Amino acid sequence: MKTARKAKGLTQQELANEARVSLRTVQRIKKGTEEISGFSLRQINKILNIPLEPIIMQNVVERSIDTNQIGSIREGVN
C-alpha cells in the first residue's frame, strides 16, 4: 500500500481524505494489527487501484477453507 500511495504522490493524510476514511484507518491498515472494515478497504482501493488480497492477507499465517460449511443460500421447501 505504501508503494502505491507514494507512486501517486500522496501522504497518508491525503490518501485518507481522498478515500473518505480517517488517517487512523490508513495507519491501522499499514500497521496490519487490527481488523479493517471492507468499506474502508474498498474506499482505499478506489484511490490506489491495487489488489486487496496483499493488504488483507499480510498478517495471515495460514489459509484454510472449511468445506463442511453449508452455504447461506438454501433451496426452499414447499
N, C-alpha and C positions, 0 to 999 in steps of 0.2 A: 504494500500500500504506500509506503514511504517513497519508493522509487517512482510510482505512478503520480503521486502528488507533486513531487519535486519536478518531474518531467513537464507537468502542466504549470509549473511556476507558482504553486500555491503553498501558503503556510498552512499549518493545522487550523488556525482560526479562519482563514479564508475558505478552506475546504468545508469546515463546519457551517459557515454562513451560506455557502452555495448549496450545500446538501440540506440545509434547514434542520440541522441537528446541533446539539451542544458541543462545545470544544471538549468537554469532559468525555462525551461519547467517542469522539475521534481518538482521544488519548487512551481510552479503555480498549478500543479495537487495536490500536498499535501495541499496547502492552499485552493484550491477549489473555488477561487473567480473569475476566468477568464475562458473563453471558451478555450478548448484544441482541437486540430485537431484530427481527427480519426487516422491519420497516427501516431502521437505521442503516442496515447493510445495503438495502436496495437504494436508499437515497444517496449513499456514498458511491455506490456502483454507477448510478446515473451520471455522476460528475467525473469519476475516474475511468469508467468503462473498462474495468478489469474483471477477470473471473472471480467469483465469490468463493469458490472452494478453497483456494490457498488461505484466505482470511479465516474462513470458518474452521478449517482443519488444522490450523497452525499449532494448536496445543493438544490435538487428539493423538493419543499414543497408539490406539488400536481401533480398527473399524470392524464392525460385525453387523450382520443382517439377521434378524430374528425371523426365520422362515415359518415359525409356528404361529405368528400373529394372524388374526383374522382381519381382513380389510374392513374399512369403515362403510363400504357400500355393500348392502345385502339385498338379496332378492326378496321381494315382498311375498307374504303368504296370503293367499286369497281364501 
